[in-house]
Amino acid sequence: MKGISDLRITGIDEKRPPVIRKEPYIDIFFKLSHQGPVDWCKDLNALLSKQANAPRINQKEGLFIEAWVRTPSEIAALLNQLKAKVAECNRNYIERIALSQRDASAENALLAQQGGGEQELLNKIVAALDFSDVASAR
């Protein structure tokens, strides 16, 4: 299974290669190593929102970063910027998940410390619940 830390730009979308046209720009679709979660895509779009060439990722699809440049010579610099933003987004996403897990653990520890009374009784009942199948419980 691939995780967020493995998410990176791996190439250009083969189905939509960059093409020189009459318009003064070249559309580029960078392919990711695997699909990014919706929250990660939202975070990446927020990081990319201030860039001049308006790169973005479709949050539902999560597989391609769409961008444009005016000349072919700008493509390498754009790729380096996007790689840095993807790495930054990965770090931020992982940190947010770790923080969320620490907060949940701290909250559970606080509940466990609040022993006594109804909360202690509730904690004991919940801990003793049997979630096995009815047939295997017989």
C-alpha positions as a Python dict, from the first residue, in 0.01 Angstrom:
ca = {
    (1, 'M'): (0, 0, 0),
    (2, 'K'): (133, 340, -94),
    (3, 'G'): (119, 616, 162),
    (4, 'I'): (129, 993, 150),
    (5, 'S'): (506, 997, 190),
    (6, 'D'): (531, 802, -139),
    (7, 'L'): (320, 1058, -329),
    (8, 'R'): (531, 1241, -587),
    (9, 'I'): (534, 1362, -946),
    (10, 'T'): (640, 1078, -1176),
    (11, 'G'): (596, 1222, -1524),
    (12, 'I'): (367, 1385, -1778),
    (13, 'D'): (20, 1249, -1859),
    (14, 'E'): (72, 1038, -2173),
    (15, 'K'): (-283, 1110, -2288),
    (16, 'R'): (-232, 1487, -2273),
    (17, 'P'): (126, 1568, -2376),
    (18, 'P'): (237, 1933, -2396),
    (19, 'V'): (170, 2080, -2740),
    (20, 'I'): (276, 2410, -2901),
    (21, 'R'): (-39, 2594, -3016),
    (22, 'K'): (-133, 2936, -3143),
    (23, 'E'): (-223, 3048, -2789),
    (24, 'P'): (67, 3202, -2594),
    (25, 'Y'): (81, 2916, -2342),
    (26, 'I'): (146, 2542, -2313),
    (27, 'D'): (-79, 2324, -2094),
    (28, 'I'): (107, 2061, -1890),
    (29, 'F'): (-43, 1775, -1692),
    (30, 'F'): (199, 1624, -1439),
    (31, 'K'): (117, 1270, -1329),
    (32, 'L'): (139, 1166, -963),
    (33, 'S'): (267, 829, -843),
    (34, 'H'): (-79, 743, -706),
    (35, 'Q'): (-408, 910, -622),
    (36, 'G'): (-397, 1168, -345),
    (37, 'P'): (-675, 1181, -84),
    (38, 'V'): (-928, 1464, -119),
    (39, 'D'): (-795, 1645, 191),
    (40, 'W'): (-440, 1625, 57),
    (41, 'C'): (-556, 1763, -280),
    (42, 'K'): (-730, 2054, -103),
    (43, 'D'): (-411, 2126, 88),
    (44, 'L'): (-204, 2114, -230),
    (45, 'N'): (-442, 2350, -411),
    (46, 'A'): (-413, 2592, -119),
    (47, 'L'): (-31, 2578, -141),
    (48, 'L'): (-41, 2627, -518),
    (49, 'S'): (-298, 2907, -520),
    (50, 'K'): (-36, 3182, -499),
    (51, 'Q'): (172, 3058, -794),
    (52, 'A'): (168, 3263, -1113),
    (53, 'N'): (93, 2982, -1356),
    (54, 'A'): (-218, 2864, -1166),
    (55, 'P'): (-131, 2498, -1108),
    (56, 'R'): (-408, 2292, -953),
    (57, 'I'): (-520, 1934, -893),
    (58, 'N'): (-871, 1802, -944),
    (59, 'Q'): (-971, 1705, -590),
    (60, 'K'): (-1197, 1417, -695),
    (61, 'E'): (-951, 1264, -941),
    (62, 'G'): (-632, 1338, -744),
    (63, 'L'): (-394, 1204, -1009),
    (64, 'F'): (-274, 1499, -1218),
    (65, 'I'): (-144, 1849, -1145),
    (66, 'E'): (-257, 2080, -1423),
    (67, 'A'): (-45, 2386, -1505),
    (68, 'W'): (75, 2600, -1794),
    (69, 'V'): (384, 2785, -1907),
    (70, 'R'): (447, 3044, -2177),
    (71, 'T'): (759, 2884, -2324),
    (72, 'P'): (912, 2533, -2318),
    (73, 'S'): (1216, 2667, -2132),
    (74, 'E'): (994, 2732, -1824),
    (75, 'I'): (890, 2368, -1783),
    (76, 'A'): (1191, 2250, -1578),
    (77, 'A'): (1158, 2538, -1329),
    (78, 'L'): (784, 2472, -1296),
    (79, 'L'): (849, 2102, -1230),
    (80, 'N'): (1100, 2188, -955),
    (81, 'Q'): (850, 2426, -792),
    (82, 'L'): (574, 2165, -805),
    (83, 'K'): (798, 1890, -665),
    (84, 'A'): (882, 2117, -370),
    (85, 'K'): (513, 2195, -311),
    (86, 'V'): (416, 1825, -326),
    (87, 'A'): (688, 1742, -69),
    (88, 'E'): (574, 2030, 154),
    (89, 'C'): (213, 1917, 126),
    (90, 'N'): (315, 1560, 219),
    (91, 'R'): (497, 1685, 531),
    (92, 'N'): (206, 1908, 636),
    (93, 'Y'): (-48, 1632, 582),
    (94, 'I'): (152, 1376, 782),
    (95, 'E'): (208, 1628, 1065),
    (96, 'R'): (-165, 1706, 1077),
    (97, 'I'): (-253, 1335, 1101),
    (98, 'A'): (6, 1279, 1375),
    (99, 'L'): (-125, 1578, 1568),
    (100, 'S'): (-480, 1452, 1536),
    (101, 'Q'): (-375, 1109, 1666),
    (102, 'R'): (-188, 1264, 1960),
    (103, 'D'): (-494, 1475, 2045),
    (104, 'A'): (-718, 1169, 2035),
    (105, 'S'): (-476, 974, 2257),
    (106, 'A'): (-457, 1260, 2506),
    (107, 'E'): (-837, 1282, 2516),
    (108, 'N'): (-867, 907, 2577),
    (109, 'A'): (-605, 926, 2854),
    (110, 'L'): (-796, 1211, 3017),
    (111, 'L'): (-1118, 1007, 3010),
    (112, 'A'): (-938, 711, 3165),
    (113, 'Q'): (-803, 934, 3444),
    (114, 'Q'): (-1153, 1057, 3521),
    (115, 'G'): (-1221, 727, 3694),
    (116, 'G'): (-1501, 702, 3941),
    (117, 'G'): (-1869, 750, 3915),
    (118, 'E'): (-2069, 704, 3600),
    (119, 'Q'): (-1774, 753, 3362),
    (120, 'E'): (-1582, 465, 3517),
    (121, 'L'): (-1888, 242, 3494),
    (122, 'L'): (-1939, 341, 3129),
    (123, 'N'): (-1571, 275, 3050),
    (124, 'K'): (-1593, -74, 3205),
    (125, 'I'): (-1912, -161, 3015),
    (126, 'V'): (-1767, -44, 2683),
    (127, 'A'): (-1441, -234, 2745),
    (128, 'A'): (-1633, -555, 2820),
    (129, 'L'): (-1850, -548, 2505),
    (130, 'D'): (-1826, -863, 2291),
    (131, 'F'): (-1831, -789, 1919),
    (132, 'S'): (-1789, -1148, 1799),
    (133, 'D'): (-2049, -1305, 1570),
    (134, 'V'): (-2363, -1449, 1727),
    (135, 'A'): (-2286, -1798, 1596),
    (136, 'S'): (-1930, -1799, 1734),
    (137, 'A'): (-2045, -1669, 2073),
    (138, 'R'): (-2246, -1989, 2136),
}
